[in-house]
Amino acid sequence: MALRINDQFPNLHVTTDLGEFDLHDWQGDSWAIFFSHPKDYTPVCTTEFGAVAQLADEWAKRGTKVMGISVDGVEEHKGWKADIEKTAGAPAGFPIIADEDLAVAKALDMLPADAYLPDGRTPADSATVRSVFIVSPDKKVQLMMTYPMSVGRNFAEVLRALDGLQRTFGQPLATPANWETGQDVIVALSLDDAAAEEKFGTLDKQLPYLRYAKNPA
């Protein structure tokens, strides 16, 4: 069955270039982002891993761990990181899962059940392994994105989505379209006006069902 929002993220045992981990133990009490790629030493993936490396301080500010997934082995990952760091100008300190047998890709429903990696494979052989999962500290999937081979992911958007998830997690709040950190948030319809004002202060009532509150600290 495919993963869905609020499903528990699988507690897989994985081998990475930085050692072996059970994913729940590795995540601990942090937020986590898992992002997958079809193959090492490919151009778009190199720029994406570079973008993740450049955002290391931003992930840390948000108490978030990041882990890559690729279908090549540990030694390939280690060599590829040199290229990533060269082009990004930043250390790639996050682990990359060596998913050589596609076990992780299949567990996360990123490939058809009969997918395989032939000798001399190209990125097209694992083209669907391009996903992002944001997982909350309770180990539940909060957001999923899947991109095609031809479009590099916007990790500024991943960061923005993480901010929105952290702002609204466990609260009767939502973020509007194009929301950025610090902007007003939407109060959920589960609260009537009186309860919403008691909890969040004066509301900007643009419609009976569209009520904004100042972004609470």
N, C-alpha and C positions, 0 to 999 in steps of 0.2 A: 504494500500500500504506500502511496506517495506521502511524503511528509506534508503536514498542514500547519498553519499558524496555531500555536499553543500545544502542538505535539512536543513530547520530550525529545530532545536531540539525542541520537544514539550514543551510548557510552562505548565507543569503539576503542580497541587497543590498536595503536598505530605506531609505525616506525617512521621517524623523521630524521633529517640531517642533524638534529640536536638531541637525538636519543629517542627512547620508546616511552609512550604515554598511554594511560587510559584518559580519554578526553574529558570526562567529568573531573577527574583528579587534577588534570592540567588546568582546567578552567577555574577550579576553586570557587570562590565567592565573587568572581569578576563577571563582567559582561564579556562576551567572546564573539569574534567575527571569523568565520571560515570562508575562504575564497578559493575557488578551484580554477585550474587551467589545463588545457589539453596536452601540453608537452613543454619540456624545458627547451631553452635556446630557440625560442620563437619570438618574433618581433613585438607583437602587441602585448604578449604576456610579460615580456621584459619591461616594457614601459609601465604596466600595471603594478608589477611587484615593486618597481622603483617608486611609484606613487605611494604605495603602502609604507615603504621604508621612510620616505620623506615626512610622513605623518606620524612618526613614532611618538613624538612628544604629545600630539593631540590624542592619540589612543591612550597614552598613559594618564593624561589629565582626566579622562573619562572612565578610568578604572577598567579598561578594556584590553583584552589580549587578542592577538591576531595570529592565525595559522593558515598557511597556504596548503593547497592540495595539488599534486601533479602526478602524472602516471609514470614518470621516470624514477630512477633509483637514487639512493642517498648520495653516491659519488657524483652523479650528474647534478643533483641539487647544489652540492658544495661548489662545483666548478661554475655553475650558472650564476651563483650569487656574486661571484667576482665581476661578471658582466653587469649584473643589476646594480651593484654598488658603483661601478665605473660610470655608468650612464646617469644614475640618479644622484651621485654625489652624496650618498648617505648610506650608513651601514644597514644591511638587511638582517636584523637580529632576531627575526621571528622564525619559528620552525616551519618546514615544508614537509608534508606527509609524502612518503614514497609509496604511491598507490599503484604499484606495478601490476597487481593482479585485478585491479578495478574493484576490489572489495568495498572500499569506501565510497567510490562513485555509485556503485549499485545500492549500497545501504542507504545512501542519501537520495536515491532515485534520480540520478543525473544521467543515466545511460539506460538503454533498453536491456532487458534481462539477458539477451543473447549477445551482447557486445563483447568484443575481444580485441586484443592488440596484436596484430600480425607482426612477423619479423619485418624490419624495414618500414615500420609504420610512419605515417605522416600525421600532422595535427588533425587532418580531416577524419582520421580513424577514431578519434575521441572528441569530435567537434562539440558534443553537447556538454562536455565537462567544463562549463563556464558559469558557475553559480556563486551567489553570495548568501550566506546565512548569518543573521544576527541572533544571538542566543542570550537570553537574560540569565541572571545569577541562579535562578531556580531551574536552569537547564532546559528551558522551553524555547521553542523557535518563535521569535517575534517578527521576523521579516525574512523574505526570500526574494532574490532577484536572479534572473537567468538571461544571459546575453548571447547573441550569435558570435561566430568567429570574427565577423568583419567590424564589430563595434567595440572599441575599448571602453571599459567601465569608467565612470566618473566617480572617483573616490571622494571627491568633495561632497557628492550626493550621498554616498554611503555614510560619511561623517555627519551630514545634516540629518539623515534618517535616524542615526544613532542618537543624536541630540533630541530629536522628537520623541523617540521611544523612551529615553531616560526621563524626559520631562513629564510624560504622561503615564509612566509605568505605575500601576496600582492606584491611579487617581482618576476621578471622573472628568477627565480633560481630553482634548484632542487638539491637533494642530491643523490650521487651514492650509490651503494650497500655497506652495512656495514659501512656507514659514521658515524663518531663520531664528536662531537663538536670540532671546531677548524680546521678540515680538509677542503681541497678545496671543492668547490661546483661547480655544473654544470650550465652553462649559457643556458637559454632557447633558442630555435630556433626562437622565435619571434623577437630576436635581431640579426641583421647582425653583422659581425666582428667589423666594425667601431663603431656601436652604443654600442656593448658590451664592447669594450675597453675604450670607453669614459666613460661608467658608472662604470666599474669594474677594469679597468687597464689592464695590460698585461695578455694575456690569454695563457694557455697551451693547444694548439690545437692538440689533439691526433688523431682526425679524423675530417673531415669537419663538422660533426654533433655532435662531442663530444669535447666540449671546457670547460676547467676548469678555474675557477677564484679563487684567494685567498679568503678565507672566510671573507667577509667584516664585520666590526664591526657594 
